[in-house]
Amino acid sequence: MSEDPSSPSWAGMLTETVETSVWSSRGLADFVAFCRSPESRQWWPGVQDVHAQEGAIFYRIGVEASGLTRAELLVEEHLRRSFEAGDGFESALVFTWITRKTPAGLVASAWATYRFTEEGGGTRLEFSLRYIMPRAALSLMTNRPRFVDSVRRAWEVYLERLGQSGDEITLPSDSGLPTVRGAH
């Protein structure tokens, strides 16, 4: 039984949805396979230590997002085939704060859907993400609207990079703690 988001136990939690799309010159099967691979997570802004283990993909992300106290997150991602997504898949993500200044065990969750269609000699990816941050994480926010915009922009940058992955481009190299910066 799922809880009603208007109930008092959900009060103060942040739930948001990000929806965007990107076109790639890669063929359908190639782009789907790439997006399911651990290698594709290298295109995430500020990523480090990407590896797969026992059917999951793990990576760390340094976050310096507008509206949020600087943080480092450990991401655990599980992928599954989605018959509703046709040529696509779903992803469940758990974000655990590993920054010393944050409460131990602070976790946010997200669910993503990747849908692919052939278009114009390449492939279009339609992406949807719903994330939930617990009340304890809200204390780390300095500006909620800016934070929400920064999260949306970080996912857009990641997807733009995935779309360009078949082209001859070079990812920026990070020095020190990697960062995810918002649109501001």
Stockholm file with secondary structure:
# STOCKHOLM 1.0

chainA/1-184         MSEDPSSPSWAGMLTETVETSVWSSRGLADFVAFCRSPESRQWWPGVQDVHAQEGAIFYRIGVEASGLTRAELLVEEHLRRSFEAGDGFESALVFTWITRKTPAGLVASAWATYRFTEEGGGTRLEFSLRYIMPRAALSLMTNRPRFVDSVRRAWEVYLERLGQSGDEITLPSDSGLPTVRGAH
#=GR chainA/1-184 SS CCCCTTSGGGTTCEEEEEEEEEEESSCHHHHHHHHHSGGGGGGSTTEEEEEEETTEEEEEEEECCTTBCCEEEEEEEEEEECSTTSSEEEEEEEEEECCTTSCTTCEEEEEEEEEEEEETTEEEEEEEEEEEECHHHHTTBSCHHHHHHHHHHHHHHHHHHHHHTTSSCCCCCCCSSCCCCCCC
#=GC SS_cons         CCCCTTSGGGTTCEEEEEEEEEEESSCHHHHHHHHHSGGGGGGSTTEEEEEEETTEEEEEEEECCTTBCCEEEEEEEEEEECSTTSSEEEEEEEEEECCTTSCTTCEEEEEEEEEEEEETTEEEEEEEEEEEECHHHHTTBSCHHHHHHHHHHHHHHHHHHHHHTTSSCCCCCCCSSCCCCCCC
//
